[in-house]
Amino acid sequence: MTYPPFTIQTLAISGYRSLRHLVLPLGRLNLVTGANGTGKSSLYRALRLLGDAALNSVVASLAREGGLTKTLWAGPGTIARSVRSGEHAVEGAARQKAVSLKLGFAGDLFGYAIDLGYPPPAQTAFPLAPAIKRECIWHGAVYRRSSVLVDRNNRLVLLPQTGDDDPIILTKELSSTDSMLAAIADPQRAPEMLAVRESIRGWRFYDGFRTDVHSPARIPQIGTSTPVLSDDGADLPAALETIRTFGDGEVLARTVDDAFPGSSIAIDAQGGRFELQLRQHGLLRPLAAGELSDGTLRFLLWTAALLTPRPPELMVLNEPETSLHPDLLPALARLIAVASGRTQLVVVSHAGVLIEALERSDQCKRLPRKVLR
């Protein structure tokens, strides 16, 4: 069974770093803003951890962050009103509940959640590796016991049945470090699990690009059809050429002209290697990628990422304004708004010019600072 793409309507994070308990409604274009320390980076990392679940790397990712002791909610289990008002200092106390880091989302078609905690005392060989305690997939935008499609409790994964029928057991021996999304493939009995896994695996995260003199984007690379820009931007020329050939070349040309009036891009292909060139008004020759300013190169990298001919169901951008001159930010905002018509976007930013420009978009949903606590 093939399921259509679905949009995330709600994101939930509990017990992760500075985020004690967070439930956010999401739209097509979501803007996360706030001062330093309000939880923007934690929200971005939490989304990446959800993406890691489908790749079976969420446990390894948390271990690299220092394990649960370094990634759990850093505050007390309960916060009195006098503490929130600043009248009294925060004081630690014995935890009343089991340690838990919960991540999940609900969409118009499916929802998914994962709960991680400390491994059993007997498993001490890898002290930084947490254990996956629960996973669940349900139908619809709201979790209900009756809507659960796949349920995982420690090592047991089963399919609940309606009426008096016994649940179908998929496995009783799932490792505590393996996500059921990646470890189980049963298209006949659990096609929904495959649909959720493939959707999450398609998410894209861009956390800035290198633009220094040794940046891979400045060096000619072998050119092949590239509908998805790589994380490091090394295949930028091929990605732009793919947009011109198989995507919307007119939008690409307008975007470049919007940011750099009178300019256009060209791809120099010699011996199978592609090199980006930028033709600018008033210059007798095009500028090669190695000659472009950091800001110009970075804008073209964002252009290739956002105008992808193969838009994902979710794309997350972390501080895309880095190294860009304020004069370029309105053009970047217009580019992001265009991309949000084809993919759901989460943009983490603290650039006032970009924020103001994005807020004027009809599709923008701003996530207020107060919810990032």
Secondary structure per residue as TSV (DSSP state, phi and psi in degrees):
chain	resnum	aa	ss	phi	psi
A	1	M	-	360.0	133.0
A	2	T	-	-105.7	129.0
A	3	Y	-	-104.9	146.2
A	4	P	-	-71.9	162.5
A	5	P	-	-58.7	148.6
A	6	F	-	-129.9	152.3
A	7	T	-	-101.3	140.1
A	8	I	E	-77.1	126.4
A	9	Q	E	-100.8	-28.9
A	10	T	E	-142.7	137.8
A	11	L	E	-116.6	134.3
A	12	A	E	-128.7	133.2
A	13	I	E	-136.5	131.8
A	14	S	E	-139.3	125.9
A	15	G	E	78.9	24.4
A	16	Y	E	-113.0	116.3
A	17	R	T	49.2	-117.0
A	18	S	T	-87.9	2.5
A	19	L	E	-102.9	102.8
A	20	R	E	-74.7	-52.0
A	21	H	E	-155.9	114.2
A	22	L	E	-134.2	126.0
A	23	V	E	-128.3	117.8
A	24	L	E	-121.0	130.0
A	25	P	E	-78.7	139.8
A	26	L	-	-119.5	146.7
A	27	G	-	-114.6	-156.1
A	28	R	S	-74.6	-40.7
A	29	L	E	-125.7	114.8
A	30	N	E	-118.3	125.6
A	31	L	E	-109.7	118.7
A	32	V	E	-104.4	115.6
A	33	T	-	-129.5	172.1
A	34	G	-	144.6	164.3
A	35	A	S	-70.6	168.0
A	36	N	T	-59.3	137.8
A	37	G	T	89.0	3.5
A	38	T	S	-91.1	-2.8
A	39	G	S	107.9	10.0
A	40	K	H	-62.0	-47.4
A	41	S	H	-66.7	-34.9
A	42	S	H	-65.0	-39.2
A	43	L	H	-64.9	-43.3
A	44	Y	H	-61.5	-45.4
A	45	R	H	-65.9	-35.9
A	46	A	H	-63.5	-40.5
A	47	L	H	-62.8	-39.8
A	48	R	H	-64.6	-36.8
A	49	L	H	-65.1	-39.1
A	50	L	H	-61.1	-40.7
A	51	G	H	-63.8	-35.4
A	52	D	H	-66.8	-27.0
A	53	A	H	-59.9	-41.8
A	54	A	H	-70.9	-19.1
A	55	L	T	-96.7	1.9
A	56	N	T	61.5	33.9
A	57	S	-	-124.5	12.9
A	58	V	H	-65.9	-39.3
A	59	V	H	-65.7	-44.3
A	60	A	H	-63.7	-38.5
A	61	S	H	-64.0	-44.1
A	62	L	H	-65.8	-36.2
A	63	A	H	-63.3	-39.6
A	64	R	H	-66.8	-26.7
A	65	E	T	-79.9	-3.8
A	66	G	T	113.1	6.7
A	67	G	-	79.7	-178.4
A	68	L	H	-62.8	-33.3
A	69	T	H	-61.4	-25.4
A	70	K	H	-99.9	-12.1
A	71	T	H	-115.9	-11.0
A	72	L	B	-70.1	158.6
A	73	W	-	-45.2	125.8
A	74	A	-	-84.9	-6.8
A	75	G	S	-96.2	-175.6
A	76	P	-	-74.4	165.7
A	77	G	S	-64.5	-36.3
A	78	T	S	-131.3	148.6
A	79	I	-	-124.0	114.9
A	80	A	-	-72.2	158.9
A	81	R	H	-61.9	-37.1
A	82	S	H	-65.5	-29.6
A	83	V	H	-73.6	-43.6
A	84	R	H	-62.8	-32.4
A	85	S	T	-81.7	-10.5
A	86	G	T	90.8	4.8
A	87	E	S	-72.3	-32.2
A	88	H	S	-130.8	153.5
A	89	A	-	-76.2	156.7
A	90	V	-	-73.7	131.5
A	91	E	-	-124.6	138.7
A	92	G	-	-77.3	158.1
A	93	A	-	-152.8	163.5
A	94	A	-	-62.9	137.8
A	95	R	-	-69.0	134.4
A	96	Q	S	-90.8	-17.8
A	97	K	S	-124.5	162.4
A	98	A	-	-63.8	145.4
A	99	V	-	-62.6	132.9
A	100	S	-	-152.5	134.9
A	101	L	E	-121.0	115.4
A	102	K	E	-117.4	135.5
A	103	L	E	-135.1	142.5
A	104	G	E	-171.4	168.2
A	105	F	E	-146.9	157.2
A	106	A	E	-129.1	133.9
A	107	G	E	-119.0	-178.3
A	108	D	S	-71.0	-15.2
A	109	L	S	-115.0	-49.3
A	110	F	E	-135.2	160.6
A	111	G	E	-128.2	155.2
A	112	Y	E	-146.1	141.5
A	113	A	E	-144.5	149.7
A	114	I	E	-134.8	141.3
A	115	D	E	-125.1	121.0
A	116	L	E	-116.2	145.1
A	117	G	E	-149.5	-171.4
A	118	Y	-	-72.8	144.0
A	119	P	-	-70.7	164.7
A	120	P	-	-57.8	150.9
A	121	P	T	-54.7	-29.4
A	122	A	T	-68.4	-23.6
A	123	Q	-	-93.2	80.4
A	124	T	-	-108.1	-0.5
A	125	A	S	-67.4	-28.1
A	126	F	S	-127.0	80.1
A	127	P	T	-65.1	-22.2
A	128	L	T	-90.7	-6.7
A	129	A	-	-89.7	113.3
A	130	P	-	-73.2	173.5
A	131	A	E	-114.7	143.1
A	132	I	E	-85.2	116.3
A	133	K	E	-91.0	-44.7
A	134	R	E	-140.0	148.9
A	135	E	E	-143.8	149.6
A	136	C	E	-152.9	140.2
A	137	I	E	-123.1	132.3
A	138	W	E	-133.6	165.3
A	139	H	E	-94.5	133.7
A	140	G	S	94.8	178.8
A	141	A	S	-85.4	-11.3
A	142	V	S	-125.6	131.7
A	143	Y	-	-73.1	128.6
A	144	R	-	-139.7	146.1
A	145	R	G	-57.3	-36.0
A	146	S	G	-72.4	-15.7
A	147	S	G	-99.1	2.2
A	148	V	E	-68.4	129.9
A	149	L	E	-102.3	-40.8
A	150	V	E	-137.6	132.7
A	151	D	E	-131.7	130.4
A	152	R	E	-119.4	127.3
A	153	N	E	-128.0	103.7
A	154	N	T	56.3	-112.8
A	155	R	T	-91.8	-8.7
A	156	L	E	-96.3	129.6
A	157	V	E	-125.3	125.6
A	158	L	E	-141.0	164.5
A	159	L	E	-110.1	108.7
A	160	P	-	-61.3	147.0
A	161	Q	-	-118.7	156.2
A	162	T	S	-82.1	159.2
A	163	G	T	67.7	-141.7
A	164	D	T	-95.3	5.9
A	165	D	-	-69.4	141.1
A	166	D	-	-71.2	147.1
A	167	P	-	-64.0	152.2
A	168	I	E	-89.7	124.8
A	169	I	E	-90.1	120.4
A	170	L	E	-83.5	-39.8
A	171	T	E	-163.3	151.7
A	172	K	S	-112.3	2.5
A	173	E	-	-127.0	33.8
A	174	L	-	-74.8	129.7
A	175	S	-	-63.8	147.1
A	176	S	T	-69.0	-11.8
A	177	T	T	-101.0	-1.8
A	178	D	S	-105.0	132.0
A	179	S	-	-78.8	140.8
A	180	M	H	-64.2	-25.8
A	181	L	H	-61.0	-39.7
A	182	A	H	-93.5	-27.5
A	183	A	H	-88.6	-20.3
A	184	I	-	-119.8	128.9
A	185	A	-	-130.8	104.5
A	186	D	-	-136.8	80.2
A	187	P	T	-64.6	-20.9
A	188	Q	T	-78.9	-48.2
A	189	R	T	-95.1	-24.6
A	190	A	-	-136.5	62.4
A	191	P	H	-66.1	-26.4
A	192	E	H	-63.9	-33.6
A	193	M	H	-66.3	-38.2
A	194	L	H	-67.9	-38.3
A	195	A	H	-64.0	-43.8
A	196	V	H	-66.4	-42.6
A	197	R	H	-60.9	-48.1
A	198	E	H	-67.6	-33.3
A	199	S	H	-63.6	-47.9
A	200	I	H	-66.7	-38.8
A	201	R	H	-63.2	-22.0
A	202	G	T	-83.3	-9.9
A	203	W	-	-60.8	148.5
A	204	R	E	-126.1	138.9
A	205	F	E	-124.2	127.8
A	206	Y	E	-124.3	115.6
A	207	D	-	-115.4	52.5
A	208	G	-	86.5	159.2
A	209	F	-	-129.5	147.8
A	210	R	-	-73.2	134.3
A	211	T	-	-130.6	13.2
A	212	D	S	-68.7	177.6
A	213	V	T	-62.1	-24.8
A	214	H	T	-100.0	13.8
A	215	S	-	-59.4	136.7
A	216	P	G	-58.7	-27.0
A	217	A	G	-69.8	-17.2
A	218	R	G	-89.7	-8.8
A	219	I	S	-105.2	132.7
A	220	P	-	-55.7	137.3
A	221	Q	E	-128.0	156.3
A	222	I	E	-60.9	130.6
A	223	G	-	-99.4	123.9
A	224	T	-	-135.1	167.5
A	225	S	-	-56.2	123.9
A	226	T	-	-134.4	82.4
A	227	P	S	-73.0	-16.3
A	228	V	S	-125.6	119.8
A	229	L	-	-68.5	135.6
A	230	S	-	-69.5	163.4
A	231	D	T	-59.9	-35.2
A	232	D	T	-93.0	-3.5
A	233	G	-	74.2	12.8
A	234	A	T	-61.9	-30.8
A	235	D	T	-96.5	29.8
A	236	L	H	-54.4	-50.5
A	237	P	H	-59.1	-42.8
A	238	A	H	-66.6	-37.1
A	239	A	H	-65.8	-41.9
A	240	L	H	-66.7	-40.6
A	241	E	H	-65.5	-35.1
A	242	T	H	-65.6	-39.0
A	243	I	H	-63.0	-43.9
A	244	R	H	-65.0	-33.8
A	245	T	H	-87.4	-44.6
A	246	F	H	-115.6	-12.4
A	247	G	S	-105.3	-144.8
A	248	D	-	-101.9	89.6
A	249	G	H	-65.5	-30.3
A	250	E	H	-66.5	-43.6
A	251	V	H	-63.9	-39.2
A	252	L	H	-60.1	-47.2
A	253	A	H	-62.9	-41.5
A	254	R	H	-66.3	-36.9
A	255	T	H	-64.5	-44.7
A	256	V	H	-64.1	-42.5
A	257	D	H	-68.3	-33.0
A	258	D	H	-63.6	-42.9
A	259	A	H	-79.6	-37.8
A	260	F	S	-131.2	84.0
A	261	P	T	-50.7	132.6
A	262	G	T	81.7	4.4
A	263	S	-	-103.2	159.7
A	264	S	E	-151.4	156.2
A	265	I	E	-99.6	155.6
A	266	A	E	-141.0	151.1
A	267	I	E	-117.0	116.9
A	268	D	E	-90.4	116.3
A	269	A	E	-112.4	113.7
A	270	Q	E	-133.8	124.3
A	271	G	T	62.3	28.5
A	272	G	T	84.4	-3.5
A	273	R	E	-100.8	136.8
A	274	F	E	-103.2	137.1
A	275	E	E	-131.1	133.2
A	276	L	E	-77.1	138.4
A	277	Q	E	-132.8	147.6
A	278	L	E	-123.0	118.4
A	279	R	E	-90.1	124.7
A	280	Q	-	-120.7	146.2
A	281	H	T	-61.9	132.2
A	282	G	T	95.9	-8.5
A	283	L	-	-104.7	142.9
A	284	L	S	-80.4	-18.2
A	285	R	S	-140.3	156.4
A	286	P	-	-72.5	153.6
A	287	L	E	-92.8	131.5
A	288	A	E	-76.4	164.6
A	289	A	G	-57.2	-35.5
A	290	G	G	-68.3	-15.1
A	291	E	G	-97.7	-11.1
A	292	L	S	-72.7	150.4
A	293	S	-	-69.3	161.1
A	294	D	H	-58.3	-43.1
A	295	G	H	-66.1	-41.4
A	296	T	H	-62.9	-46.8
A	297	L	H	-62.9	-41.9
A	298	R	H	-64.8	-39.5
A	299	F	H	-63.1	-40.9
A	300	L	H	-66.5	-31.6
A	301	L	H	-65.6	-44.4
A	302	W	H	-64.3	-34.9
A	303	T	H	-61.6	-46.3
A	304	A	H	-65.1	-37.0
A	305	A	H	-68.3	-43.5
A	306	L	H	-83.2	-24.7
A	307	L	T	-98.0	22.0
A	308	T	-	-49.5	135.8
A	309	P	S	-71.5	-10.1
A	310	R	S	-123.3	74.3
A	311	P	-	-65.2	136.1
A	312	P	-	-81.4	174.3
A	313	E	S	-75.9	-24.7
A	314	L	E	-146.3	135.1
A	315	M	E	-131.2	133.7
A	316	V	E	-120.0	124.8
A	317	L	E	-113.4	126.4
A	318	N	E	-106.6	110.2
A	319	E	-	50.5	61.4
A	320	P	T	-66.8	-12.6
A	321	E	T	-77.2	-8.4
A	322	T	T	-55.2	129.7
A	323	S	T	71.3	4.1
A	324	L	-	-95.2	137.4
A	325	H	-	-67.4	144.1
A	326	P	G	-52.4	-29.3
A	327	D	G	-66.7	-21.0
A	328	L	G	-86.1	-16.8
A	329	L	H	-65.9	-38.2
A	330	P	H	-60.4	-39.1
A	331	A	H	-65.7	-38.2
A	332	L	H	-64.0	-40.6
A	333	A	H	-61.7	-41.4
A	334	R	H	-65.7	-37.2
A	335	L	H	-64.0	-44.2
A	336	I	H	-63.3	-41.3
A	337	A	H	-62.9	-40.1
A	338	V	H	-62.8	-44.1
A	339	A	H	-64.8	-32.3
A	340	S	T	-67.0	-14.7
A	341	G	T	-74.5	-13.9
A	342	R	T	-118.5	-16.3
A	343	T	S	-150.9	151.4
A	344	Q	E	-76.1	133.5
A	345	L	E	-123.8	139.9
A	346	V	E	-120.9	120.7
A	347	V	E	-117.4	119.8
A	348	V	E	-99.6	121.2
A	349	S	-	-155.4	154.0
A	350	H	-	-131.7	23.6
A	351	A	-	-90.8	116.1
A	352	G	H	-57.5	-42.9
A	353	V	H	-63.3	-44.7
A	354	L	H	-65.8	-42.1
A	355	I	H	-61.3	-47.2
A	356	E	H	-63.4	-39.9
A	357	A	H	-67.7	-40.2
A	358	L	H	-68.8	-35.5
A	359	E	H	-64.6	-20.3
A	360	R	T	-79.2	-9.5
A	361	S	S	-73.6	138.6
A	362	D	T	-65.3	-24.0
A	363	Q	T	-94.0	-0.9
A	364	C	E	-79.5	132.7
A	365	K	E	-117.6	114.6
A	366	R	E	-88.5	129.8
A	367	L	E	-90.7	108.8
A	368	P	-	-64.0	152.9
A	369	R	G	-59.4	-34.5
A	370	K	G	-65.0	-23.9
A	371	V	G	-81.4	-11.3
A	372	L	-	-91.8	38.1
A	373	R	-	-121.3	360.0
